[in-house]
């Protein structure tokens, strides 16, 4: 296992099998990149970090969708809408 940045550790899949407890402890401080034959195959992060990142992605998606809706609203004409009472 090698720490390449203060927030990233690289470990081989064989180390995951043999040193799983040590790698799980590392997850509290670092993300762990798992490698197979010196090629990255997966990234492990602490569950709280994962949940936080998922929440941030949800916020970003909602912000982008909201901005698209505002843009479409500004670009639309009254004829683009259907009067629900006449529909």
Buried (B, 14 or more C-beta within 10 A) or exposed (E): BEBEEEEBBBBBEEBBEEBEEEBEEBBEEBBBBBBEEEEEEEEBBBEEBBEEEEEEEEEEEEEEEEEEEEEEEEEEEEEEEEEEEEE
